[in-house]
Amino acid sequence: MRILDKYSIKNFMPPAIYCLVSFIFMYMIIDLFGHLDEILRNKVAAGILAQYYYLLLPIIFVQVIPVVILLATIYVFSDMNKHNEITAMKSAGVSIIKIVMPFLVVGISVSLAVMLINEMAVPKANIETTRIKQTYIEHIKGGQEKNSV
């Protein structure tokens, strides 16, 4: 791996992690406020809520990671452009393909990781979060519909 590749990846990771943590936090807060009346009405324990949101992490990750990667990439390229780093790389004879290559490798790697998570972790997490949601949050017993007559 070349020095410029390492430099690009090093600049990419902090905004990507910041965006990922921010989006996961926002998703959880929005979901919590969406179910707050049911949670308070059914007096759901904090441990159950913690387990529910822990199991929801793979589902949230798969949903937010494409936007995270896009925003982090745009941020890094705009920051590099602002500091004339792209111009310096092009003047040094580095092609645009070689400048973009580390981001393509990261994008493909993240895509493969998301595929694996989607195949292995998300189905199990979805079953468990649905069970917790129906049992503790919405108080649905035996697979009944929430508003059945």
N, C-alpha and C positions, 0 to 999 in steps of 0.2 A: 504494500500500500504506500502510495506516494505521500509526501509531506502535505501537499495541497488537499489530498483526499482526507487525511486525518484532520487537517485544519477545518475543512468544510463540515465534517461529521461532528467535530468538537463544537462548532458554532451552531449546529443543528439541534443537538441534544437538549440544552437548557430550554429553548422555547417549546420544543416538543413535549418535554416532561411537564412544563408549566401549563401548557394548553390541556394536556391529558388530565392532570390533576384538577384543573379548573372545571373542565367539562364534566368529569365524573362527579365532582362535588355539586355542580349546578343541577345535574340530572337527578342526583339523590335528593337534593333539597326540593326540587319541583315535584318529584314523586311523593316525598314525605308530606308536603303541603296538600297534594292532591288527595291523599288518603287520611289526612289529619282528623277529620270528623269521625271516620270509622275507627281509627286507632284510639281516639279518646273515648268514644262510646263503648268500645269493647275492652278498654283498659289493657291494651297489649303491652306486655313486659318489654323492658329495654333490651333484654337479652334476645328476645324473639326478633325485635326490629334489627338489632345488630346482625343476627344470623341471616335475616331476609336480605339486608343490603350487602352483606358479604357474598351471599350466593348470587346476587344480582350483578356483581362486578364483571364477570365474563360477558354477560349480555350487554351491559353498558359499554364495555371496552370495544366490542365488535361494532357497536353502532357509532361510537365517536371517533375511533382511530382514523378513518379516512379524512375527516375534517381536520383533525389534529395534524396529520402529516402534511396536508395541503397548506394550512396556515403557517406551520413552522417552516416549510420550504419557501413560501412567499416571503416570510419575514427575513430569512437568511439571505435570500437573493436581493431583497431590497436593501438590507443592511450592507451587504457586500457592494452593491451598486452605489450606495450613498458614500462609502469610503473609497470608491474607485478601485476596489480590489479586482473586480471582473475586468476592468480596462487594463490593469496591471498584468493580470494573467494572460489576456489576449496579446498584449505587447510582448510578453515573454515567449510567445509562440505556442501557448496552450490553446488547443481548439475548444470550441463550445461543448463538443461532445465530452471531452475529458473533464470539463468544469462541471457538467451536469451528471456525469457517471456516478459519483458517490450517492447522489440523491436517488437515482434510478435503482441502485443496488439496495439502498435502505427501503425504498418503496416496494421492491419485489420481495425482500426479506420480510417486511411487515405483512405483506399480502399473504405470503405462505404461512406465517404465524397465525394470522387471522383465520385462514382456512382450517388449520389444525384446531384452533380454539373453537371454531364454529362446529367442527365435526365431533370433537371429544368433550369439551366442557359445557358448551351452551345447552345441549339437550338435557343433560342432567341438572344443570342449574335452573333451567326453565321448569322442569318437573317439580323440583323442590320449592322454588319460589312460588309457583302456582299453588302447591299444597299449603305452604305457610300462609299465603295470602287468603286462600279460601277458608282455612281452619281458624286462624287467629284474627286476621284483620277484618274479613267480611263475614265471618261466622257462618259459612256455608258448610253444612254437614252432608256427607254422602253424595257429593256431586250434584246437589240441587242447584237450580238456577237461582240467582240472587233475588230476582223479582218474580218468582213463580207464583201462580194463583192457585 
